[in-house]
Amino acid sequence: MPHFRPLNRRHLMPPKILLSACLAGFNVRYNASSKTVIDTTLQQWQKEGRLVVCCPELAAGFSTPRPPAEIAAAANGAEVIANQARVIDAQGNDVTDQYLLGAHLALDTARLHGCRFALLSDRSPSCGSQTIYNGAFNGQTQPGSGVTAELLRQHGIEVFSEHQVDALIERVRLVELGQTIR
């Protein structure tokens, strides 16, 4: 008698993607603007219900507009999560707890919807996945991840920036084909 493995429903569903709300066109950035990413594949995924829109800062209770914030002392999201660095806004307020809350709420949202990927806004102290500001409020960036991007990665969600849309599309395509190679 042949042996059949039970189906894993997760593999039957198209992969879902957590999407920064500002990249979806919502004016939720610190200065009440957006960074809309226009791509035909993303538009198709939106129609298919595969994009889960989230703004960690708004989820944590920040208003729009709000003072810009940066991870202090040229640190990164991993150090914030490990309680070795702080997030400070331009007025000198420590907003670390709100950024950690937003990151955990974004992770909860991603888990609730079964997101395997995230497309997040680079340079943000929350969503930056390749670069973030250096913490001196001088407009300079450094390699590194924000708090949300780092927490998502630590929990197995693959994170891409708005500059990596093509790489995200290719990675999703490979997953849909049943490949697991990164």
N, C-alpha and C positions, 0 to 999 in steps of 0.2 A: 504494500500500500504506500503511495507517495506521501511524503511529508511536506506539509504546507506551513509556511510561516504566517503568522497573523499580520494583517496589513497595519502599517503605521499610518494613521490618518494625516499626520503632519506632512508626510511625503506626498500625499494625494492633493494637498492644497497648494496653490501657487504661493511662493514665498511672499511675505508681507514686509514692508519697509517703513520704519519710523522716519518721518520727515519733519525737519524743523519748520515750524509754522511760518517763519519769515521767508523761507524758500518757496513756500506755497502761495506767497503773495499777501500774507497777512501783515499789517503794519504793527508788529509787536517788538521790533528791535528797541534798544534803549532810547533811540531818537525818534521813535514812532514811525519808522520806515520799514520797508521790506527789502529782500534781496532775491526777488522772484527768479526762479530757474525755469526756463521754458525749454522743454524737450518733448518730442512726440511720444517717446516711450513712457515718460513719466505721466503724460496726459492720458495715455492708454491705461496705465496702471491705476490712475485715479478713477477712471471710468469703471474699472474692474473691482474697485474697492480694495486695492492692495496697498494703498498709502494710508498710513496712520499719522495724522498731523498732530504735532505736539510742540509746545513752547515751555521748556523747563522753568524759565524765569517767571512766566505768567502763572504756571501751575503752583509755583512756590509763593505766590502772592505779590510779586512785584507789579508796579503799575507801568503804564506806557504813556508818556515818556518817563524815563528814570535816569539818574546819574550813571554814566558809564562805569564799569567795574573791570578790574584786572586782577589776575593772580599775582600777589606781591612777591618781591625779591627774586624775580626771574625764575620762579618755580613753575610747577605744572599741576594738572589735575590729579595725578597719582599722589603727589605730595599733599594736596588738600585732603584727599580721601584718607590718607594715612595720618592726618592731623599734624603734618609737618610744615604746612604753609596755609596762608589765609587769602581770602578774596576780599579786596578793599575797593570801595567805590571812590569816585573822584572827589567826594567831599570828606574822605577819610574814615567813613563808616565801615566797620567790619561786617560784611554780608555773607560770610562763609556758611553759616548755618542755613541761610535761604538757598544758596547754591547747592549745598548737599541735599537739602530737601527736594529741590527741583530735579536733581539727578536721580534720586530714588523714585520720585513720582514718574519720571520718564521711563525708568527701568520697569516699574510696575505696569505702565501703559504698554510698553513693548511686550512684556510677558503676557499680559492679558489678551493681546491681539495676536500673539505668536509671531512677532517680528523676528526675522533672522538677520536683518540688515538695518542700517540707519544711514540716512543722508542728512548730514548736519552742516550748519553754517560755520565755515572756518573763521578763525581769529577770535571767536567768542570765548570768554572764560568758562562758559558752560559747554558749548557745542563744538568748539574748535577741535579738529581732529588731526590736522597737520601742523598748523601754526596757531599761536596765541600771542597776544600782546605781552611785552616783557615786564609789566608791572610798574613801570616808571611814568606812565601816562604821557609818553613822548612820541607816540605813533610808531614806535619800533616793534617789530615782531621777532619771535624766536620759534624754533621748532618745538612742538609739544602739543599736548591735548588738554582740552578743558575738562571740567569736573564730570559733566554728563557723558561726554565721549569716552572718557577713561572708564567710568563705571560700567557703561554698556559693554566695552571691550572685555573688562574683567569678568563679565557674565556671559561671554561667548557670542555677543552680537557683533557682526562685522560692521565697522564704521567707515563711511566715505564722506568726503567734503564735496561741496558744490563744484569743485574743480575736477572731481573724479567721477562724474556721471557716467561717462563711457565705461570706466572700469566697473562700476556698480552694475550697469546693464549686462556686461559680459559675465560678471560673477553670478548674477541671478540666472542668466541663460545656462551657465554650466550646472548650477544646482538643479534647474528644471530638467536638464538632460540626465540627471542622476550622478553627476560627477561631484566629488568632494575635494578635489585638489585645489589648493589656494593659488 
